[in-house]
Amino acid sequence: MTVLNTIKRYFRNLLTKAPDLNDEDVRSKKRNVVKHQVILDPDGTEDNFLAVIVPFETGIVYENQVGGFLNELRMMERFLIPIVFKTLADEIYTWFENECHGNAYLTEWTQDRLDRLDKLLGNIPCWQTDSSKSTDRVMLRLDRSQLAALTEAWIPVISPYGEAILASKNSD
């Protein structure tokens, strides 16, 4: 099952059954808003994928396994834009595999390495559509102001919507 199909199935299920509002794990403590969690590639069998996750209060929290062999879980409340270019997903996966060898948490992010990653990200298009149905195509860029968050499968980027995360498959 593809990540996109998993997300579609999740939203279809979300529309047909209401969450248990008495469950404290479901209820947000900060705001009285119900949160729903979507795990990208929950069983680890998905082919390489890319998705731009943009900060926005949606009530939907996306979670991804990141960091190569570290298998860290990161999550954020956002909206998700699937990037459906398999070859680009393969290139990002291969880049991290060759650069980090599954140990992104030990990788030194040198200027040269960051420049090469930024160049690779510059091949990934992301579209923004506003309320007038005007569509702008923007190529992603590495968000160098967020390098502390950079790891395999969780790449801070500048999208047409501003700060975002490019999520991908983890190499573990």
C-alpha positions in Angstrom: 0.0 0.0 0.0 1.4 3.4 -0.9 1.7 6.3 1.6 -0.8 8.2 -0.5 -3.3 5.3 -0.2 -2.6 5.1 3.5 -3.5 8.8 3.9 -6.6 8.5 1.8 -7.8 5.4 3.8 -7.1 7.3 7.0 -9.2 10.3 6.0 -12.0 8.1 4.7 -12.0 6.3 8.1 -11.8 9.6 9.9 -15.0 10.8 8.1 -16.9 7.7 8.9 -16.1 7.3 12.7 -15.9 9.9 15.4 -13.0 9.8 17.8 -13.6 9.1 21.5 -13.5 12.6 23.0 -13.0 11.2 26.5 -9.7 9.7 25.6 -6.9 12.0 27.0 -4.4 10.7 24.4 -6.7 12.0 21.6 -7.5 15.4 23.3 -5.0 18.2 23.0 -4.0 19.7 26.3 -2.9 23.0 24.9 -6.2 23.6 23.0 -9.4 21.8 23.3 -8.9 20.3 19.8 -9.0 16.6 18.9 -5.7 15.5 17.4 -5.5 12.6 14.9 -2.2 10.9 14.1 -1.1 9.7 10.7 2.1 7.5 10.7 3.9 7.6 7.4 4.8 4.1 6.3 3.6 2.5 9.5 4.8 -1.1 8.7 8.1 -0.1 6.9 7.1 -1.7 3.6 6.5 1.4 1.6 8.7 2.2 -1.4 10.7 5.4 -1.3 8.4 8.4 -0.9 8.5 12.2 -0.4 6.0 14.4 1.3 6.2 18.1 2.3 4.8 18.6 5.7 3.8 22.3 6.3 3.1 23.8 9.7 -0.5 24.5 10.2 -3.1 23.9 12.9 -5.1 21.1 11.4 -5.7 18.7 14.2 -3.7 16.1 12.1 -0.3 15.1 13.5 2.1 13.3 11.0 4.7 11.0 12.4 7.7 9.6 10.6 10.6 7.3 11.5 13.9 9.2 10.9 17.6 9.2 11.5 18.7 6.1 9.8 19.6 3.3 12.2 18.7 5.6 15.1 15.0 5.0 14.3 13.9 8.2 16.0 10.2 9.1 15.7 9.3 12.7 14.9 5.9 14.2 14.6 4.3 17.6 13.9 0.8 19.0 13.4 0.8 20.0 9.8 -0.8 19.5 6.4 0.8 17.2 4.0 1.6 17.6 0.3 2.6 14.3 -1.4 5.5 14.6 -4.0 4.8 11.9 -6.5 8.1 11.7 -8.3 9.5 8.2 -7.5 12.9 9.0 -9.1 13.4 12.1 -6.9 12.4 10.0 -3.8 15.0 7.4 -4.9 17.6 10.1 -5.3 17.1 11.5 -1.8 17.1 8.0 -0.3 20.3 7.1 -2.1 22.0 10.4 -1.2 21.4 9.8 2.5 22.5 6.2 2.2 25.7 7.2 0.5 26.4 10.2 2.7 25.4 8.9 6.1 25.4 5.1 5.8 22.4 4.9 8.1 24.1 7.0 10.7 22.7 10.5 10.0 22.9 11.4 13.7 26.7 11.0 13.5 27.1 12.9 10.2 28.9 16.2 10.1 26.9 18.6 8.1 29.8 20.3 6.2 29.2 23.2 3.9 29.9 21.0 0.9 27.5 18.3 2.1 24.8 20.9 2.7 25.3 22.5 -0.7 25.0 19.1 -2.4 21.8 18.3 -0.5 20.4 21.8 -1.3 21.2 21.2 -5.0 19.3 17.9 -4.9 16.3 19.5 -3.1 16.3 22.2 -5.9 15.0 19.4 -8.2 11.9 18.8 -6.2 8.9 20.9 -7.2 6.1 21.8 -4.8 2.9 23.7 -5.8 0.9 26.2 -3.9 -2.7 26.9 -4.8 -4.5 29.9 -3.3 -8.2 30.6 -2.9 -8.3 32.1 -6.4 -7.1 28.8 -7.8 -3.8 30.4 -8.9 -1.0 27.8 -8.8 2.6 28.6 -8.2 5.4 26.0 -8.8 8.3 26.4 -6.4 11.4 24.3 -6.1 12.3 23.3 -2.5 15.4 24.7 -0.8 17.2 23.5 2.3 16.2 25.6 5.3 19.6 26.4 6.7 18.1 28.2 9.7 16.7 24.8 10.9 19.8 22.6 10.6 19.5 21.3 14.1 16.4 19.4 12.9 18.2 17.9 9.8 18.5 14.2 9.7 17.7 11.4 7.3 14.0 11.3 6.3 13.3 14.7 8.1 14.8 17.5 6.1 13.9 21.2 6.9 13.0 23.0 3.7 11.6 26.2 2.4 8.4 25.5 0.5 5.9 27.8 -1.3 4.1 27.9 2.1 7.3 28.9 4.0 9.1 26.6 6.5 8.3 22.9 6.1 9.7 19.4 6.5 10.5 17.1 3.6 9.7 13.6 4.9 11.0 10.5 3.2 11.6 6.9 3.8 14.2 6.0 6.5 17.0 3.7 5.5 17.0 1.4 8.6 
